[in-house]
Structures are given as structure tokens and as C-alpha cells.
Amino acid sequence: MTDTELRAQSFEIAWKYLDQSGLLAGEHRDAARFILNRIDRMMLRGEKRRLLLSNAAIDAYRLRPTLVTLDA
């Protein structure tokens, strides 16, 4: 499996889980960028396990700080 395939498969697993669980919030483009960034950083450090990559991206997304808008 190439790195490109590994990246795509890891992203797809994370995205499907977050989408089906209703956890995707806000702009989907920003969510995709966040997930891919997490996967890319781990791959740059040498991680090649697809489920570890996708699960780490899911966990990071779930724990990310969210912006809160205050109504005045």
C-alpha cells in the first residue's frame, strides 16, 4: 500500500465514523483539513498503521477546542 492510499483509507475511516456518529461540526472543509493534518503529522513520524492513524484523528477531532460564539 502506498502512502497516498494509506492516507486516503485512514481519512475515509475517520470521516465515516465522525459523520455517522453526528460529531462532524461546522464547515466540512475545515473538519477535513483538521483530520488530514493529524494523519499527515503521524505519517511524517513514520506511523503506517491505518487504524491507529484513523483512531488518533478521530480522538483529536473529538477533543479539539471548539469556538464558542456569545450572543450579546
C-alpha positions as CSV (number, residue, x, y, z in Angstrom):
1,M,0.0,0.0,0.0
2,T,1.3,3.4,-0.9
3,D,1.4,6.4,1.5
4,T,-1.3,8.0,-0.6
5,E,-3.6,5.0,-0.3
6,L,-2.9,4.7,3.4
7,R,-3.7,8.4,3.9
8,A,-6.9,8.1,1.9
9,Q,-8.1,5.0,3.7
10,S,-7.3,6.4,7.1
11,F,-9.1,9.6,6.3
12,E,-12.1,7.7,5.0
13,I,-12.4,5.6,8.1
14,A,-12.2,8.7,10.4
15,W,-14.6,10.7,8.2
16,K,-17.2,7.9,8.1
17,Y,-17.1,7.4,11.8
18,L,-17.4,11.1,12.7
19,D,-20.2,11.6,10.1
20,Q,-22.2,8.6,11.1
21,S,-21.9,9.4,14.8
22,G,-23.0,13.0,14.2
23,L,-19.8,14.5,15.5
24,L,-18.9,16.5,12.4
25,A,-19.5,20.1,13.2
26,G,-19.1,23.4,11.4
27,E,-17.6,23.6,7.9
28,H,-16.8,20.2,6.4
29,R,-13.7,21.7,4.6
30,D,-12.2,22.7,8.0
31,A,-13.0,19.3,9.5
32,A,-11.4,17.5,6.6
33,R,-8.3,19.7,6.9
34,F,-8.1,19.0,10.6
35,I,-8.3,15.3,10.2
36,L,-5.8,15.1,7.3
37,N,-3.4,17.3,9.2
38,R,-3.4,14.9,12.1
39,I,-3.0,11.9,9.8
40,D,-0.2,13.6,7.9
41,R,1.8,14.5,11.0
42,M,1.7,11.0,12.3
43,M,2.7,9.6,8.9
44,L,5.7,12.0,8.8
45,R,6.8,10.5,12.1
46,G,6.7,7.0,10.5
47,E,3.3,5.7,11.5
48,K,1.9,3.2,9.0
49,R,-1.0,1.5,10.9
50,R,-4.2,2.6,9.2
51,L,-6.5,2.1,12.2
52,L,-4.1,3.9,14.6
53,L,-4.0,6.8,12.1
54,S,-7.7,7.0,11.8
55,N,-8.4,6.5,15.5
56,A,-5.9,9.2,16.5
57,A,-7.5,11.6,14.0
58,I,-11.0,10.8,15.5
59,D,-9.8,11.3,19.0
60,A,-8.0,14.6,18.1
61,Y,-11.1,15.8,16.4
62,R,-13.4,14.9,19.3
63,L,-11.1,16.7,21.8
64,R,-10.3,19.8,19.7
65,P,-11.2,23.1,21.2
66,T,-14.4,24.5,19.6
67,L,-15.1,28.1,19.1
68,V,-18.0,29.4,21.2
69,T,-19.9,32.4,20.0
70,L,-21.5,34.5,22.6
71,D,-24.7,36.3,21.9
72,A,-24.6,39.8,23.2
